[in-house]
Amino acid sequence: METCSDTLLNIINEQPQKKKPFIPRLINGFTKFFMGCDTNYITPQKYQFTAQAELSYWHDFYHLRSSETGNTMNIESVPSLVLGGYLFWGFLGYGIAWNLGDIGKPTGQTNGTSMRQGLTINTARIFAELFTYRSGKSARITHLTDFDFKRRDNAFSGLDSHLFGVQAFYIFNNRHFSWPAAFGENAVQRRSCGSWNLGFQYNHQSVSFNDAELPDFLKSGIDTTLLFNRVDYNDYSVSIGYSYNWVARRNLLIAISLQPSIGYRRSNIEEADFQHNILNNVSTDLTTRASIIWNNTKCFTGLVLELHTYSYRKEKFGLTNTYGTLKLVTGFNFLKKPEYRKKKNK
């Protein structure tokens, strides 16, 4: 027989639960949508902040080709050792790095790569990045048709390149595949899995070439159709790529991502004879990423390789710029999220 106390308890239990305030519910729904995953495949980020240090090795390569004569020239930057890092708050991160070779040098004597910056959104569904960097002015001419570089001083300081870019892509298999685990270090992949992704990228690159800085033995005989004063281009492209995360063992991940793209490029070139030409054309580029990461959810370390290739073509002249970086990353997560904190027994 039901007592009065039982009846009162049932009435209390049947009362509608009070809803959480709108802002916390909105944040919770936003987080579930962008960061939700199948925990059989992925251990999500358990902490609110991630601090990451990076020691990077940067290298640029330029290939110039004259369609008129068939002659080619290769220029390689002097590799840069860059120190920096990222701070993530949830899925939002900001990174900054400095060229170690420039520290302490007076203005005008630096290698031109004093600072690199990036702003990143790294979620389960969407990756987006805004970045800017300037390549080093110290370079070497490693090949030029019909010239012998043996025992020659091939140093060249007349090349300067600046790049500003925005890229974003959607990860289709986001419940099982984790981009943040492979390249953001703020999640852990537990089962091997891959995913297709669809993206958009915008790049603005400016490359200047000062032929007055050429080595003396090249100035008199160089093919002038290889020379230019400045190339500027805006590139809008769409990419369809595939990425795969292989869990080699617990907490150890090996990842690779290939993203070919096709798009529209508007280019301006100021040639050595000071003629100014404009070319609108189709662009094809390739972004390659690979990593090996150890991550136990609290701290992580690993290597990340990233390569970008940009190509410029006009009727008589072509320029391909490839730059890459190999990063040694290490970091830790801190300030655990409330839902992952152990509750003390009363």
Residue frames relative to the residue before (quaternion, step in Angstrom):
aa qw qx qy qz dx dy dz
M 1.0000 0.0000 0.0000 0.0000 0.00 0.00 0.00
E 0.4309 -0.7210 0.4874 0.2384 3.54 -0.85 1.02
T 0.3061 -0.7555 0.5559 0.1630 3.54 -0.84 1.02
C 0.6794 -0.4766 0.3622 0.4243 3.56 -1.33 0.20
S 0.6461 0.5248 -0.3266 0.4477 3.58 1.03 -0.78
D 0.6316 0.5260 -0.3303 0.4640 3.60 1.07 -0.77
T 0.6427 0.5290 -0.3162 0.4552 3.57 1.00 -0.86
L 0.6590 0.5088 -0.3031 0.4637 3.57 0.97 -0.89
L 0.6469 0.5223 -0.3143 0.4582 3.58 1.02 -0.83
N 0.6483 0.5150 -0.3159 0.4634 3.59 1.01 -0.80
I 0.6360 0.5284 -0.3288 0.4562 3.57 1.02 -0.78
I 0.6495 0.5204 -0.3110 0.4589 3.56 1.02 -0.86
N 0.6782 0.5033 -0.2892 0.4507 3.56 0.95 -0.93
E 0.6757 0.5011 -0.2922 0.4548 3.58 1.14 -0.62
Q 0.4869 0.6597 -0.4403 0.3659 3.58 1.26 -0.15
P 0.5147 -0.6471 0.4518 0.3349 3.64 -0.90 0.83
Q 0.4849 -0.6694 0.4876 0.2813 3.51 -1.03 0.90
K 0.4900 -0.6654 0.4790 0.2962 3.54 -1.01 0.80
K 0.4225 -0.7195 0.4949 0.2428 3.58 -0.80 1.02
K 0.5303 -0.6015 0.4926 0.3381 3.51 -1.21 0.60
P 0.6286 -0.5258 0.3970 0.4132 3.62 -1.14 0.43
F 0.6667 -0.5555 0.3315 0.3702 3.56 -1.19 0.67
I 0.6746 0.5158 -0.3163 0.4229 3.60 0.80 -0.96
P 0.6727 0.4681 -0.3254 0.4717 3.68 0.80 -0.81
R 0.6418 0.5135 -0.3354 0.4603 3.61 1.02 -0.74
L 0.6362 0.5279 -0.3228 0.4609 3.57 1.04 -0.80
I 0.6626 0.4956 -0.3035 0.4724 3.60 0.91 -0.90
N 0.6504 0.5201 -0.3147 0.4555 3.58 0.96 -0.87
G 0.6706 0.4899 -0.2922 0.4743 3.59 0.97 -0.86
F 0.6283 0.5342 -0.3213 0.4655 3.56 1.04 -0.79
T 0.6686 0.5045 -0.2936 0.4607 3.56 0.94 -0.94
K 0.6586 0.5086 -0.3155 0.4561 3.59 0.91 -0.87
F 0.6620 0.5168 -0.3141 0.4427 3.59 0.97 -0.84
F 0.7800 0.3641 -0.1881 0.4730 3.59 0.77 -1.02
M 0.7915 0.3110 -0.1558 0.5025 3.61 1.07 -0.62
G 0.4380 0.7188 -0.4482 0.3009 3.59 1.27 -0.06
C 0.0439 0.8033 -0.5892 0.0747 3.57 -1.04 0.78
D 0.5194 -0.5688 0.5236 0.3640 3.53 -1.38 0.15
T 0.3299 -0.7935 0.4783 0.1807 3.58 -0.38 1.22
N 0.5113 0.5961 -0.4399 0.4356 3.60 1.25 0.04
Y 0.7364 0.3807 -0.2024 0.5214 3.59 1.22 -0.56
I 0.8136 0.1558 -0.0236 0.5597 3.58 1.02 -0.81
T 0.2341 -0.7004 0.6513 0.1746 3.54 -1.14 0.75
P 0.3226 -0.7825 0.4933 0.2007 3.61 -0.39 1.15
Q 0.6695 -0.4728 0.3840 0.4252 3.53 -1.34 0.21
K 0.2194 -0.8061 0.5411 0.0962 3.58 -0.73 1.09
Y 0.7164 0.4233 -0.2266 0.5062 3.56 1.29 -0.22
Q 0.5283 -0.6602 0.4424 0.2988 3.54 -1.17 0.56
F 0.7978 0.2066 -0.0950 0.5584 3.61 1.11 -0.61
T 0.1037 -0.7579 0.6414 0.0584 3.53 -1.26 0.66
A 0.1111 -0.7673 0.6294 0.0522 3.58 -0.91 0.97
Q 0.0132 -0.8240 0.5621 -0.0697 3.56 -0.70 1.12
A 0.1726 -0.7643 0.6148 0.0896 3.58 -0.92 0.98
E 0.1126 -0.8007 0.5878 0.0255 3.58 -1.08 0.81
L 0.0810 -0.7276 0.6782 0.0641 3.52 -1.11 0.82
S 0.0535 -0.8552 0.5132 -0.0497 3.58 -0.35 1.30
Y 0.2343 -0.7222 0.6368 0.1345 3.50 -1.27 0.67
W 0.0972 -0.8242 0.5578 -0.0045 3.61 -0.43 1.28
H 0.0366 0.7923 -0.6067 0.0530 3.54 -1.05 0.81
D 0.1468 -0.7846 0.5999 0.0552 3.59 -1.00 0.93
F 0.0748 -0.7810 0.6195 0.0262 3.55 -1.12 0.73
Y 0.0861 -0.7915 0.6050 0.0127 3.59 -0.91 0.99
H 0.0808 -0.7769 0.6239 0.0234 3.56 -0.92 0.98
L 0.0899 -0.7949 0.6000 0.0072 3.59 -0.64 1.19
R 0.0046 -0.8069 0.5897 -0.0349 3.56 -0.96 0.87
S 0.2750 -0.7373 0.5968 0.1568 3.53 -1.03 0.90
S 0.3303 -0.7519 0.5382 0.1896 3.59 -0.64 1.10
E 0.6138 0.5738 -0.3343 0.4269 3.56 1.23 -0.47
T 0.8060 0.2371 -0.1099 0.5311 3.60 0.94 -0.90
G 0.4356 -0.7011 0.4544 0.3350 3.59 1.21 -0.45
N 0.4873 0.6683 -0.4336 0.3578 3.60 1.25 0.01
T 0.1513 -0.7936 0.5862 0.0608 3.57 -1.14 0.66
M 0.0937 -0.7650 0.6343 0.0613 3.53 -1.31 0.44
N 0.1552 -0.7781 0.6039 0.0760 3.57 -1.02 0.89
I 0.0562 -0.7744 0.6301 0.0033 3.56 -1.00 0.93
E 0.0757 -0.7913 0.6064 0.0184 3.56 -0.92 0.95
S 0.4235 -0.6909 0.5197 0.2706 3.55 -0.94 0.86
V 0.5147 -0.5714 0.5177 0.3751 3.53 -1.24 0.40
P 0.4948 -0.6938 0.4217 0.3098 3.63 -0.60 1.07
S 0.2583 -0.7682 0.5730 0.1213 3.54 -1.08 0.84
L 0.2368 -0.7237 0.6290 0.1567 3.54 -1.11 0.76
V 0.0691 -0.8375 0.5394 -0.0530 3.54 -0.48 1.28
L 0.1417 -0.7859 0.5995 0.0530 3.57 -0.94 0.96
G 0.2584 0.7630 -0.5601 0.1932 3.55 -0.86 0.94
G 0.1654 -0.7959 0.5706 0.1168 3.54 -1.18 -0.51
Y 0.3525 -0.7038 0.5791 0.2124 3.51 -1.43 0.09
L 0.1267 -0.7286 0.6624 0.1197 3.50 -1.31 0.49
F 0.1256 -0.7952 0.5920 0.0375 3.56 -0.71 1.13
W 0.1048 -0.7166 0.6850 0.0795 3.50 -1.19 0.80
G 0.7822 -0.0847 0.0049 0.6173 3.54 -0.09 1.29
F 0.7867 -0.2708 0.2252 0.5069 3.56 -0.68 -1.12
L 0.6077 0.5469 -0.3482 0.4586 3.61 1.28 0.06
G 0.0244 0.8331 -0.5491 0.0620 3.58 -0.65 1.10
Y 0.1405 -0.7560 0.6328 0.0905 3.54 -1.25 0.58
G 0.0549 -0.8163 0.5750 -0.0007 3.56 -0.87 0.98
I 0.0167 -0.7805 0.6249 -0.0085 3.54 -1.16 0.65
A 0.0078 -0.8041 0.5933 -0.0360 3.59 -1.05 0.76
W 0.2095 -0.7708 0.5931 0.1011 3.53 -1.24 0.63
N 0.4730 -0.6377 0.5279 0.3016 3.55 -1.17 0.68
L 0.4120 -0.7364 0.4804 0.2391 3.57 -0.61 1.13
G 0.6367 0.5521 -0.3285 0.4265 3.58 1.13 -0.61
D 0.6694 0.5034 -0.2956 0.4596 3.59 1.24 -0.34
I 0.5246 0.6617 -0.4135 0.3404 3.56 1.19 -0.43
G 0.8180 0.2348 -0.1967 0.4869 3.56 -0.86 1.02
K 0.5932 0.5707 -0.3814 0.4206 3.61 1.23 -0.14
P 0.5326 -0.6274 0.4554 0.3396 3.62 -1.06 0.68
T 0.6300 -0.5220 0.4153 0.3978 3.56 -1.25 0.45
G 0.7523 0.3383 -0.2749 0.4940 3.55 -0.88 0.96
Q 0.7271 0.3794 -0.2375 0.5205 3.57 1.23 -0.34
T 0.4920 0.6588 -0.4364 0.3652 3.58 1.25 0.02
N 0.6051 -0.5781 0.4186 0.3527 3.53 -1.31 0.29
G 0.5579 -0.6445 0.3768 0.3625 3.59 1.26 0.00
T 0.6850 0.4447 -0.2898 0.4991 3.58 1.22 0.19
S 0.1255 0.8592 -0.4910 0.0702 3.56 1.02 0.76
M 0.8300 0.0511 0.0067 0.5554 3.61 0.97 -0.69
R 0.0583 -0.7441 0.6644 0.0386 3.54 -1.18 0.75
Q 0.0740 -0.8166 0.5724 -0.0035 3.58 -0.95 0.89
G 0.0223 0.7947 -0.6065 0.0131 3.54 -1.22 0.54
L 0.1519 -0.7481 0.6405 0.0840 3.55 -1.16 0.76
T 0.0746 -0.8497 0.5196 -0.0488 3.56 -0.55 1.22
I 0.1168 -0.7152 0.6825 0.0953 3.53 -1.25 0.72
N 0.0046 -0.8327 0.5473 -0.0841 3.56 -0.43 1.26
T 0.1438 0.7980 -0.5650 0.1527 3.58 -0.03 1.32
A 0.6851 -0.4646 0.3526 0.4364 3.56 -1.31 0.06
R 0.7467 0.4073 -0.2069 0.4835 3.59 1.02 -0.82
I 0.8238 0.1539 -0.0021 0.5456 3.55 0.88 -1.02
F 0.0895 -0.7396 0.6633 0.0700 3.53 -1.14 0.81
A 0.0630 0.7858 -0.6121 0.0626 3.58 -0.90 0.93
E 0.0074 -0.8083 0.5870 -0.0450 3.55 -1.06 0.79
L 0.1195 -0.7290 0.6700 0.0729 3.53 -1.16 0.81
F 0.0750 0.8268 -0.5479 0.1029 3.59 -0.64 1.07
T 0.0514 -0.7733 0.6307 0.0399 3.53 -1.29 0.44
Y 0.1212 0.7803 -0.6090 0.0754 3.57 -1.06 0.71
R 0.2317 -0.7402 0.6145 0.1445 3.51 -1.33 0.38
S 0.3821 -0.7446 0.4979 0.2274 3.57 -0.75 1.00
G 0.6258 -0.5686 0.3942 0.3602 3.54 -1.27 0.39
K 0.4465 -0.6816 0.5131 0.2698 3.54 -1.15 0.66
S 0.6141 0.5353 -0.3528 0.4603 3.57 1.20 -0.42
A 0.1525 0.7924 -0.5668 0.1659 3.56 -0.58 1.18
R 0.2561 -0.7363 0.5995 0.1814 3.55 -1.38 0.05
I 0.3475 -0.6898 0.5910 0.2327 3.54 -1.09 0.76
T 0.1521 -0.8458 0.5097 0.0419 3.58 -0.34 1.25
H 0.8007 0.0633 -0.0470 0.5939 3.62 1.21 -0.29
L 0.1326 0.7394 -0.6560 0.0728 3.53 -1.18 0.77
T 0.5401 -0.6604 0.4167 0.3140 3.54 -0.73 1.09
D 0.8530 0.1373 -0.1550 0.4790 3.56 -1.00 1.04
F 0.6485 0.4746 -0.3405 0.4880 3.60 1.20 0.30
D 0.2778 -0.7408 0.5938 0.1465 3.55 -1.11 0.82
F 0.2137 -0.8220 0.5213 0.0824 3.57 -0.63 1.16
K 0.3961 0.7273 -0.4838 0.2831 3.60 1.21 0.10
R 0.8547 0.0121 -0.0718 0.5140 3.53 -0.93 1.08
R 0.5182 0.5995 -0.4304 0.4323 3.57 1.12 0.71
D 0.4381 -0.6541 0.5420 0.2941 3.55 -1.17 0.58
N 0.0622 -0.8426 0.5348 -0.0084 3.58 -0.29 1.26
A 0.3156 0.7605 -0.5101 0.2489 3.60 1.21 0.40
F 0.0034 -0.7925 0.6078 -0.0506 3.57 -1.03 0.88
S 0.0860 -0.8212 0.5641 0.0077 3.59 -0.67 1.13
G 0.5242 0.6800 -0.3821 0.3417 3.59 1.23 0.34
L 0.5995 0.5508 -0.3674 0.4497 3.61 1.24 0.25
D 0.0406 0.7911 -0.6068 0.0662 3.57 -0.88 0.96
S 0.0065 -0.8159 0.5761 -0.0486 3.58 -0.76 1.04
H 0.0499 -0.7817 0.6216 0.0039 3.55 -1.00 0.92
L 0.0623 -0.8120 0.5803 -0.0092 3.58 -0.86 0.99
F 0.0325 -0.7457 0.6655 0.0108 3.52 -1.08 0.92
G 0.0704 0.8366 -0.5366 0.0843 3.57 -0.73 0.97
V 0.1269 -0.7354 0.6599 0.0873 3.51 -1.38 0.48
Q 0.0757 0.7912 -0.6045 0.0537 3.57 -0.86 0.91
A 0.0319 0.7780 -0.6263 0.0381 3.54 -1.18 0.65
F 0.0839 0.7975 -0.5965 0.0338 3.57 -1.05 0.67
Y 0.4081 -0.6992 0.5497 0.2063 3.50 -1.31 0.61
I 0.2650 -0.7615 0.5778 0.1269 3.58 -0.92 0.99
F 0.3665 -0.7865 0.4561 0.1979 3.57 -0.46 1.20
N 0.7684 0.3201 -0.1825 0.5232 3.61 0.77 -0.98
N 0.1166 0.8713 -0.4699 0.0804 3.54 0.93 0.96
R 0.5809 0.5805 -0.3875 0.4190 3.63 1.18 -0.25
H 0.7878 0.3152 -0.1357 0.5115 3.57 1.15 -0.71
F 0.7325 0.3421 -0.2037 0.5522 3.57 1.17 -0.58
S 0.1589 -0.8102 0.5610 0.0602 3.59 -0.88 0.96
W 0.2909 -0.7397 0.5881 0.1494 3.56 -0.60 1.18
P 0.6421 0.5188 -0.3494 0.4432 3.66 0.89 -0.75
A 0.6239 0.5358 -0.3567 0.4432 3.63 1.04 -0.60
A 0.7116 0.4684 -0.2537 0.4582 3.58 1.05 -0.80
F 0.8469 0.1274 -0.0112 0.5162 3.58 0.87 -0.93
G 0.7004 0.4244 -0.2884 0.4961 3.60 1.23 0.06
E 0.2955 -0.8094 0.4578 0.2190 3.55 1.35 -0.30
N 0.6182 0.5441 -0.3756 0.4251 3.64 1.11 0.43
A 0.7041 0.2462 -0.2841 0.6024 3.57 1.11 0.87
V 0.2900 -0.7543 0.5630 0.1730 3.59 -1.24 0.29
Q 0.3173 -0.7311 0.5768 0.1791 3.57 -0.82 1.06
R 0.2069 -0.8109 0.5403 0.0882 3.57 -0.82 1.04
R 0.7706 0.1625 -0.1095 0.6064 3.60 1.18 -0.51
S 0.5504 -0.6223 0.4418 0.3386 3.57 -1.02 0.80
C 0.1564 0.7844 -0.5776 0.1636 3.54 -0.93 0.92
G 0.1838 -0.7780 0.5900 0.1134 3.57 -1.23 0.50
S 0.0998 -0.7953 0.5951 0.0580 3.54 -1.30 0.19
W 0.3941 -0.6474 0.5960 0.2650 3.51 -1.27 0.58
N 0.0598 -0.7880 0.6100 0.0577 3.56 -1.19 0.48
L 0.2237 -0.7557 0.6065 0.1055 3.53 -1.22 0.63
G 0.0361 0.8542 -0.5135 0.0740 3.56 -0.64 1.07
F 0.2612 -0.7070 0.6318 0.1811 3.49 -1.46 0.11
Q 0.0227 -0.8044 0.5935 -0.0138 3.56 -1.05 0.78
Y 0.0826 -0.7560 0.6472 0.0518 3.52 -1.15 0.78
N 0.0008 -0.7898 0.6129 -0.0245 3.57 -0.92 0.95
H 0.0795 -0.7334 0.6700 0.0828 3.51 -1.16 0.70
Q 0.0236 0.8077 -0.5861 0.0594 3.56 -0.61 1.16
S 0.0945 -0.7687 0.6320 0.0296 3.51 -1.11 0.85
V 0.0177 -0.7929 0.6080 -0.0355 3.57 -0.71 1.12
S 0.0707 -0.7988 0.5969 0.0263 3.60 -0.74 1.03
F 0.1556 -0.7822 0.6024 0.0329 3.54 -1.13 0.81
N 0.1182 -0.7972 0.5913 0.0288 3.57 -0.63 1.19
D 0.2438 -0.8180 0.5011 0.1427 3.61 -0.13 1.26
A 0.5216 0.6262 -0.4238 0.3951 3.61 1.23 -0.17
E 0.6678 0.4968 -0.2921 0.4711 3.59 1.24 -0.44
L 0.4098 0.7154 -0.4764 0.3055 3.61 1.23 0.07
P 0.5791 -0.5598 0.4476 0.3884 3.62 -1.12 0.55
D 0.6239 -0.5947 0.3574 0.3596 3.60 -0.98 0.81
F 0.6904 0.5000 -0.3082 0.4223 3.60 0.90 -0.82
L 0.6611 0.4905 -0.3131 0.4737 3.62 1.28 -0.15
K 0.5691 0.6692 -0.3778 0.2924 3.59 1.07 -0.69
S 0.7280 0.4544 -0.2622 0.4414 3.61 0.92 -0.77
G 0.8139 0.3133 -0.1477 0.4664 3.60 0.99 -0.69
I 0.4492 0.7152 -0.4523 0.2867 3.60 1.21 0.02
D 0.5202 -0.6163 0.4985 0.3178 3.57 -1.15 0.70
T 0.3519 -0.7841 0.4723 0.1955 3.59 -0.40 1.22
T 0.5776 0.5832 -0.3939 0.4138 3.62 1.18 -0.32
L 0.6078 0.5373 -0.3550 0.4646 3.60 1.28 -0.15
L 0.6441 0.5640 -0.3127 0.4115 3.57 1.22 -0.39
F 0.0398 0.7552 -0.6538 0.0247 3.51 -1.23 0.64
N 0.4538 -0.6722 0.5060 0.2936 3.54 -1.24 0.32
R 0.7993 -0.1163 0.1279 0.5756 3.56 0.94 -0.90
V 0.0939 -0.7500 0.6519 0.0612 3.53 -1.17 0.74
D 0.0035 -0.7656 0.6432 -0.0133 3.57 -0.91 0.99
Y 0.1391 0.7987 -0.5840 0.0405 3.54 -0.95 0.73
N 0.2552 -0.7057 0.6417 0.1585 3.48 -1.34 0.61
D 0.1031 -0.8199 0.5629 -0.0155 3.52 -0.69 1.13
Y 0.0472 -0.7711 0.6349 -0.0030 3.58 -0.83 1.07
S 0.1100 0.8297 -0.5345 0.1173 3.58 -0.53 1.09
V 0.2784 -0.7108 0.6227 0.1717 3.51 -1.37 0.46
S 0.1255 -0.8065 0.5761 0.0437 3.58 -0.91 0.92
I 0.1004 -0.7290 0.6712 0.0890 3.51 -1.27 0.58
G 0.0593 0.8383 -0.5330 0.0980 3.57 -0.41 1.19
Y 0.2639 -0.7327 0.6012 0.1792 3.50 -1.38 0.11
S 0.0843 -0.7875 0.6104 0.0124 3.54 -1.03 0.90
Y 0.0778 -0.8000 0.5943 0.0280 3.56 -1.09 0.72
N 0.1771 -0.7597 0.6211 0.0759 3.53 -1.03 0.96
W 0.0900 -0.7873 0.6095 0.0236 3.56 -0.72 1.12
V 0.2510 -0.7584 0.5874 0.1298 3.54 -0.68 1.16
A 0.2464 -0.8118 0.5163 0.1172 3.57 -0.15 1.32
R 0.7419 -0.1625 0.1106 0.6411 3.55 1.15 -0.73
R 0.7284 -0.4174 0.2712 0.4707 3.58 -1.22 0.18
N 0.8500 0.1129 -0.1553 0.4905 3.55 -0.94 1.09
L 0.6789 0.4559 -0.2969 0.4931 3.63 1.25 -0.03
L 0.0404 -0.8241 0.5627 -0.0501 3.57 -0.60 1.22
I 0.0981 -0.7430 0.6591 0.0631 3.55 -1.13 0.82
A 0.0217 -0.8332 0.5490 -0.0621 3.58 -0.62 1.17
I 0.0200 -0.7731 0.6335 0.0245 3.55 -1.23 0.57
S 0.0367 -0.7900 0.6119 -0.0120 3.55 -1.10 0.78
L 0.0691 -0.7731 0.6303 0.0136 3.57 -0.95 0.98
Q 0.0070 0.8138 -0.5785 0.0553 3.57 -0.79 1.06
P 0.0788 -0.7792 0.6213 0.0246 3.60 -0.06 1.22
S 0.0950 -0.8052 0.5845 0.0311 3.56 -1.08 0.68
I 0.1330 -0.7475 0.6442 0.0921 3.50 -1.30 0.48
G 0.1416 0.8218 -0.5352 0.1346 3.55 -0.90 0.84
Y 0.5617 -0.5711 0.4923 0.3406 3.48 -1.40 -0.36
R 0.0649 -0.8076 0.5862 -0.0011 3.56 -0.82 1.00
R 0.1375 -0.7500 0.6426 0.0761 3.54 -0.94 0.96
S 0.0430 -0.8402 0.5380 -0.0524 3.56 -0.48 1.25
N 0.1387 -0.7364 0.6554 0.0948 3.49 -1.21 0.71
I 0.0071 -0.7928 0.6094 0.0066 3.58 -0.92 0.84
E 0.1690 -0.7449 0.6395 0.0873 3.52 -0.99 0.95
E 0.2313 -0.8222 0.5103 0.1004 3.54 -0.27 1.29
A 0.7136 -0.4813 0.3050 0.4076 3.55 -1.31 0.29
D 0.6814 0.4550 -0.3003 0.4884 3.61 1.15 -0.47
F 0.5235 -0.6912 0.3607 0.3436 3.55 1.37 0.38
Q 0.4093 0.6501 -0.5159 0.3791 3.55 1.15 0.57
H 0.2403 -0.7757 0.5700 0.1249 3.58 -0.98 0.85
N 0.0321 -0.8160 0.5761 -0.0347 3.56 -0.59 1.17
I 0.1928 -0.7559 0.6159 0.1104 3.53 -1.21 0.61
L 0.0190 -0.8028 0.5957 -0.0193 3.56 -0.91 0.91
N 0.1345 -0.7506 0.6420 0.0797 3.55 -0.96 0.91
N 0.1770 0.8105 -0.5395 0.1438 3.59 -0.68 0.96
V 0.5889 -0.5462 0.4614 0.3768 3.51 -1.38 0.04
S 0.1910 -0.7932 0.5711 0.0904 3.59 -0.92 0.89
T 0.0807 -0.7579 0.6442 0.0644 3.54 -1.23 0.58
D 0.0322 0.8033 -0.5893 0.0804 3.56 -0.74 1.09
L 0.1985 -0.7669 0.5997 0.1130 3.55 -1.33 0.24
T 0.0980 -0.7596 0.6414 0.0459 3.53 -1.02 0.95
T 0.0736 -0.7950 0.6021 -0.0048 3.54 -0.83 1.07
R 0.0055 0.7819 -0.6232 0.0172 3.56 -0.97 0.90
A 0.0478 0.7682 -0.6378 0.0288 3.55 -1.17 0.65
S 0.0143 0.8069 -0.5900 0.0238 3.57 -1.13 0.60
I 0.0977 -0.7163 0.6802 0.1214 3.49 -1.40 0.31
I 0.0099 0.8373 -0.5360 0.1073 3.55 -0.42 1.30
W 0.1385 -0.7296 0.6616 0.1038 3.54 -1.10 0.82
N 0.0879 0.8021 -0.5738 0.1403 3.56 -0.71 1.15
N 0.1088 -0.8109 0.5731 0.0467 3.60 -0.69 1.06
T 0.6107 -0.5662 0.2761 0.4798 3.56 1.40 0.51
K 0.7104 0.4074 -0.2657 0.5086 3.62 1.11 -0.52
C 0.7938 -0.0268 0.0380 0.6063 3.60 0.95 -0.88
F 0.1268 -0.8000 0.5859 0.0243 3.58 -1.23 0.47
T 0.0256 0.7635 -0.6451 -0.0156 3.52 -1.35 0.31
G 0.2457 0.7856 -0.5435 0.1642 3.58 -1.16 0.47
L 0.4596 -0.6409 0.5415 0.2911 3.52 -1.44 -0.15
V 0.0672 -0.7834 0.6177 0.0157 3.57 -1.04 0.84
L 0.1267 -0.7823 0.6086 0.0404 3.57 -0.85 1.05
E 0.0248 0.7951 -0.6046 0.0409 3.58 -0.94 0.91
L 0.0392 -0.7973 0.6016 -0.0298 3.56 -0.84 1.07
H 0.0648 -0.7746 0.6288 0.0224 3.57 -1.03 0.89
T 0.0916 -0.7838 0.6133 0.0337 3.57 -1.02 0.84
Y 0.0244 -0.7875 0.6150 -0.0304 3.58 -0.80 1.08
S 0.1257 -0.8118 0.5695 0.0280 3.57 -0.88 0.97
Y 0.0959 -0.7635 0.6373 0.0415 3.54 -1.14 0.81
R 0.0123 0.8007 -0.5977 0.0395 3.59 -0.91 0.91
K 0.0642 0.7329 -0.6771 -0.0130 3.51 -1.24 0.67
E 0.7958 -0.3588 0.1808 0.4530 3.57 -1.27 0.09
K 0.8328 0.2059 -0.0790 0.5077 3.59 0.84 -0.94
F 0.7723 0.3223 -0.1280 0.5323 3.56 1.26 -0.18
G 0.0270 -0.7953 0.6055 0.0134 3.57 -1.09 0.72
L 0.0503 -0.7829 0.6201 0.0051 3.56 -1.10 0.75
T 0.0419 -0.7718 0.6344 0.0029 3.57 -0.85 1.05
N 0.1011 -0.7940 0.5993 0.0097 3.55 -0.78 1.10
T 0.0087 -0.7810 0.6241 -0.0210 3.57 -0.72 1.09
Y 0.0443 0.7842 -0.6189 0.0071 3.56 -0.88 0.86
G 0.0586 -0.8119 0.5808 -0.0097 3.52 -1.05 0.80
T 0.1188 -0.7768 0.6144 0.0707 3.49 -1.28 0.44
L 0.1552 -0.7395 0.6487 0.0913 3.53 -1.14 0.78
K 0.1017 -0.8326 0.5445 0.0003 3.56 -0.56 1.21
L 0.2071 -0.6936 0.6733 0.1505 3.49 -1.21 0.75
V 0.0470 -0.8244 0.5635 -0.0248 3.58 -0.46 1.22
T 0.0853 0.7629 -0.6396 0.0412 3.53 -1.18 0.63
G 0.1833 0.7998 -0.5504 0.1542 3.54 -1.00 0.75
F 0.2587 -0.7482 0.5890 0.1622 3.51 -1.34 -0.11
N 0.3781 -0.6941 0.5698 0.2250 3.52 -1.32 0.44
F 0.0060 0.8135 -0.5814 0.0161 3.59 -1.04 0.65
L 0.7703 0.2883 -0.3022 0.4820 3.52 -1.39 0.48
K 0.1757 -0.8324 0.5221 0.0603 3.54 0.27 1.37
K 0.5296 -0.6325 0.4715 0.3117 3.56 -1.08 0.78
P 0.6377 -0.5741 0.3447 0.3807 3.62 -1.02 0.72
E 0.6797 0.5168 -0.3077 0.4198 3.60 0.92 -0.84
Y 0.7107 0.4220 -0.2585 0.5000 3.60 1.24 -0.32
R 0.5095 0.6346 -0.4336 0.3869 3.59 1.23 0.07
K 0.4548 -0.6704 0.5109 0.2875 3.57 -1.03 0.79
K 0.3097 -0.7578 0.5469 0.1752 3.54 -0.81 1.03
K 0.4105 -0.7133 0.5162 0.2372 3.55 -0.91 0.94
N 0.4543 -0.6753 0.5110 0.2764 3.56 -1.02 0.83
K 0.3988 -0.7163 0.5218 0.2357 3.53 -0.88 0.93
